[in-house]
């Protein structure tokens, strides 16, 4: 689960979709080494790496290696749990499925921006990870990539309507 503490209240959601960007992956922002923009990917596992993309959306990633090694996991979708009315206000929609289905929507629903970059998500604070139950996990290629696009590094909860992307990449059965 991801939990965001805000002055207006708490918003949270169960993680139902991720994409991995491991060491040596040409699609990972850390591939060419550390920069001012991607420095958080090189922190100890469990830190937020937040970046701005497409001129309109923030993305929330979690660093996944030891200090100095750049790799991470993109949080692609959440099933909203707490603060749904706040998420609706932040996202300007009442449709529950559109609140945090997709990485840009997820960040908007949680009010994530560059100010959260580098936060320790395993410590108390305004943004943190919590334990939660997981359903059956499916896997597929990642979405929207040109480099290393055929790697099977996207993981999602089978049958969960909050999973993003084309349904052909998120089958509900194990076939």
C-alpha positions in Angstrom: 0.0 0.0 0.0 1.0 3.6 -0.5 -0.1 6.1 2.1 0.0 9.9 1.7 -0.5 12.2 4.7 -1.9 15.6 3.7 -3.2 18.6 5.6 -6.6 17.8 4.2 -6.4 14.2 5.3 -5.0 10.8 4.5 -5.2 9.2 1.0 -4.0 5.7 0.4 -4.3 2.8 -2.0 -3.3 -0.8 -2.5 -0.7 -1.2 -5.2 -2.2 -3.3 -8.0 0.3 -2.7 -10.8 4.1 -2.0 -11.1 6.9 -2.1 -13.6 10.5 -3.1 -12.8 13.5 -1.2 -14.0 16.5 -3.3 -12.9 20.2 -2.7 -13.0 21.5 -2.6 -16.6 18.0 -2.0 -18.1 18.4 0.5 -21.0 14.8 1.7 -20.3 15.8 2.7 -16.7 16.6 6.3 -15.9 19.7 5.1 -14.1 21.1 3.3 -17.1 23.7 6.0 -17.9 24.6 6.8 -14.3 23.6 9.3 -11.7 22.4 12.8 -12.5 20.7 15.5 -10.5 17.4 14.3 -11.9 17.7 10.6 -11.1 19.9 10.7 -7.9 17.0 9.2 -5.8 17.2 6.0 -7.9 20.7 5.5 -6.4 19.6 5.8 -2.8 19.1 2.8 -0.6 16.0 0.7 -1.5 12.7 2.2 -0.4 13.2 5.8 -1.4 10.9 7.8 -3.7 12.1 8.7 -7.1 9.7 11.3 -8.6 10.1 12.7 -12.1 8.0 14.8 -14.5 7.1 13.3 -17.9 5.2 14.3 -21.0 5.1 17.9 -19.8 2.1 17.1 -17.7 2.5 14.2 -15.2 4.6 13.1 -12.3 5.6 9.5 -11.8 6.3 7.8 -8.5 9.0 5.1 -8.4 10.6 3.3 -5.5 14.4 2.7 -5.5 15.2 -1.0 -5.3 18.9 -1.6 -4.8 21.7 -0.8 -2.3 23.1 2.7 -2.1 25.0 3.7 -5.3 23.2 1.2 -7.5 20.5 2.7 -9.7 17.3 0.7 -10.2 13.6 1.0 -9.3 10.0 0.1 -9.5 7.4 2.3 -11.1 4.0 2.3 -9.3 1.5 2.1 -12.2 -1.8 1.8 -10.5 -3.6 1.8 -7.1 -6.9 0.6 -5.8 -8.1 3.6 -3.7 -8.7 2.7 0.0 -8.7 6.0 2.0 -9.5 9.5 1.1 -11.4 8.8 -2.1 -13.2 12.1 -1.9 -9.9 13.9 -1.8 -8.6 11.9 -4.7 -11.7 12.8 -6.7 -11.1 16.5 -6.0 -7.4 16.2 -6.9 -8.2 14.3 -10.1 -11.3 16.3 -10.9 -13.3 13.2 -11.5 -15.9 11.2 -9.5 -15.2 8.0 -11.5 -13.5 5.6 -9.0 -11.7 3.7 -11.8 -10.0 6.8 -13.1 -8.6 8.0 -9.8 -5.3 6.1 -9.7 -5.3 3.8 -12.8 -2.1 4.7 -14.6 1.1 6.3 -13.2 0.2 9.9 -13.9 -3.2 9.5 -12.4 -1.7 7.8 -9.4 0.6 10.6 -8.7 -2.1 13.2 -9.1 -4.5 11.3 -6.8 -1.8 11.3 -4.1 -0.7 14.8 -4.7 2.8 13.6 -5.6 5.3 16.0 -7.2 9.1 16.6 -7.1 8.9 17.7 -3.4 8.5 14.0 -2.5 11.6 13.0 -4.5 14.1 11.3 -2.2 11.7 10.6 0.7 12.3 7.4 2.7 9.1 5.5 2.1 10.0 3.1 4.9 10.0 5.8 7.6 7.2 7.9 9.1 6.5 10.9 7.0 4.2 12.5 4.5 4.5 9.5 2.1 5.1 5.9 3.1 4.7 2.3 2.1 2.6 -0.1 4.2 2.0 -3.8 4.2 -1.1 -5.0 2.3 -2.6 -8.1 0.9 -2.0 -9.1 -2.7 -4.1 -11.1 -5.1 -3.0 -13.4 -7.9 -0.2 -11.8 -9.8 0.1 -11.6 -13.6 3.0 -10.4 -15.7 3.5 -8.8 -19.1 5.8 -6.5 -21.1 6.0 -3.0 -19.8 3.8 -0.3 -21.3 4.9 2.7 -23.5 8.6 1.9 -24.0 10.8 1.8 -27.0 14.0 0.5 -25.3 13.9 -3.1 -24.0 10.2 -3.0 -24.7 9.8 -6.8 -24.9 11.1 -7.5 -21.3 8.4 -9.1 -19.1 8.8 -6.7 -16.1 5.2 -5.5 -15.5 3.4 -7.1 -12.7 -0.3 -6.6 -11.9 -3.1 -8.1 -9.8 -5.2 -10.3 -12.1 -8.8 -9.3 -12.5 -8.4 -6.0 -10.6 -10.4 -3.3 -12.5 -7.9 -0.6 -11.3 -5.1 -2.0 -13.4 -4.1 0.3 -16.3 -3.2 -0.4 -19.9 -4.7 -2.5 -22.6 -6.7 -5.5 -21.4 -4.7 -7.7 -23.7 -1.8 -7.1 -21.4 -3.8 -7.8 -18.2 -5.5 -11.1 -18.7 -7.7 -12.2 -15.8 -6.7 -15.9 -16.0 -3.3 -17.6 -16.0 -3.6 -18.5 -19.7 
